[in-house]
Amino acid sequence: QVQLVESGGGLVQAGGSLRLACTVSGLTFSDYGMGWFRQAPGKEREFVSAINWSGSSTYYADSVKGRFTISRDNPMNTVYLEMNSLKPVDTAVYYCAADFILDATRWKPGGEYEYDYWGQGTQVTVSS
């Protein structure tokens, strides 16, 4: 059974930092590109960041570029999202997701419908 379990969310003041983690079980972690998405109240889920199987390629939404850093630890089956300089607009439920990689040399993150497995989400609230 595949499980993605996010942790690290919480309440933080604007300008603060949080580190999210997503631990994966039930699949071969290095076969998957990993992504972080978020959904704010009343809004659609949106892409935040993604990382290829080795960690050598990372991708960010413009809204978080320069503030968020994605990384992964394959032996630990975990992907991280370091979030700095947080803003109230970053308030959302953050989800991690796994996308099976067919061709490691050509993988790039796609839309949310391309991801095969999802976590249950972790709440991040940034107060002003």
C-alpha positions in Angstrom: 0.0 0.0 0.0 1.4 3.3 -1.1 1.4 6.0 1.6 2.6 9.6 1.4 2.6 11.3 4.8 3.3 15.1 5.1 4.4 16.7 8.3 5.8 20.0 9.4 2.9 22.3 8.9 1.7 24.8 11.4 1.1 28.4 12.3 3.9 30.9 11.7 4.2 34.7 11.5 4.9 36.5 8.3 8.6 36.4 7.5 9.0 33.1 9.3 10.0 29.7 8.1 8.7 26.2 8.0 10.1 22.9 6.7 7.7 20.4 5.3 8.5 16.7 5.0 6.8 14.0 3.0 7.7 10.4 3.8 6.8 7.8 1.2 6.3 4.1 1.6 5.0 1.3 -0.6 6.9 2.2 -3.8 10.4 2.6 -5.1 11.0 6.2 -4.2 13.7 6.9 -6.7 11.4 5.8 -9.6 9.2 8.9 -8.9 9.4 12.6 -9.5 8.0 14.4 -6.5 5.9 17.5 -6.3 4.4 19.9 -3.8 1.1 21.5 -4.4 -1.1 23.7 -2.3 -4.7 24.7 -2.0 -5.9 27.8 -0.3 -9.5 28.2 0.9 -11.9 28.8 -2.0 -9.1 28.3 -4.6 -8.0 25.6 -6.9 -5.0 23.5 -6.0 -1.8 24.9 -7.5 1.7 23.7 -8.3 4.4 24.9 -5.9 7.5 22.9 -6.6 8.9 19.6 -8.0 12.1 17.6 -8.1 13.3 14.9 -10.3 14.4 11.4 -9.1 17.9 12.3 -8.2 17.4 15.8 -7.0 19.5 17.3 -9.7 16.6 19.2 -11.3 14.1 21.4 -9.3 11.2 23.4 -10.4 9.3 26.3 -8.7 6.2 28.3 -9.2 7.1 32.0 -9.8 5.3 32.9 -6.6 7.7 30.9 -4.4 10.9 31.1 -6.4 13.7 32.4 -4.2 11.8 31.7 -1.0 11.1 27.9 -1.1 13.6 25.1 -1.6 12.7 21.5 -2.5 15.1 18.6 -1.8 14.9 14.9 -1.4 16.6 12.1 0.5 16.2 8.9 -1.4 17.6 6.5 1.2 15.1 8.1 3.6 12.2 8.1 1.1 11.5 11.7 2.0 11.0 14.9 0.1 11.3 18.3 1.8 10.0 21.8 1.2 11.9 24.5 3.0 9.8 27.6 3.1 11.3 30.9 4.1 10.1 34.5 4.1 6.6 33.2 4.4 3.7 35.5 3.5 0.0 35.3 4.5 -0.8 34.4 0.8 1.2 31.2 1.4 -1.5 30.0 3.7 -2.9 26.8 2.3 -3.0 23.0 2.7 0.2 21.7 1.3 0.2 18.3 -0.5 3.0 16.1 -1.7 2.5 13.9 -4.8 4.5 11.2 -6.6 4.7 10.9 -10.4 6.1 7.7 -11.9 9.0 8.5 -14.2 8.9 6.7 -17.5 12.1 8.3 -18.9 14.4 9.8 -16.3 16.3 11.8 -19.0 13.1 13.6 -20.1 11.0 13.9 -17.0 9.6 17.3 -16.2 6.8 18.1 -13.8 3.3 18.1 -15.3 -0.1 19.1 -14.0 -1.6 17.6 -11.0 -3.5 15.0 -13.0 -0.2 13.4 -14.0 0.7 12.5 -10.4 -0.1 9.0 -9.3 -0.2 9.3 -5.6 -1.0 12.0 -3.1 -0.6 12.7 0.6 -3.4 13.8 2.9 -2.0 17.3 3.2 -0.7 19.5 6.0 -2.0 22.9 6.9 0.3 25.9 6.7 -1.1 29.2 8.2 0.9 32.4 8.0 -0.3 35.2 10.1 0.3 38.9 9.3 
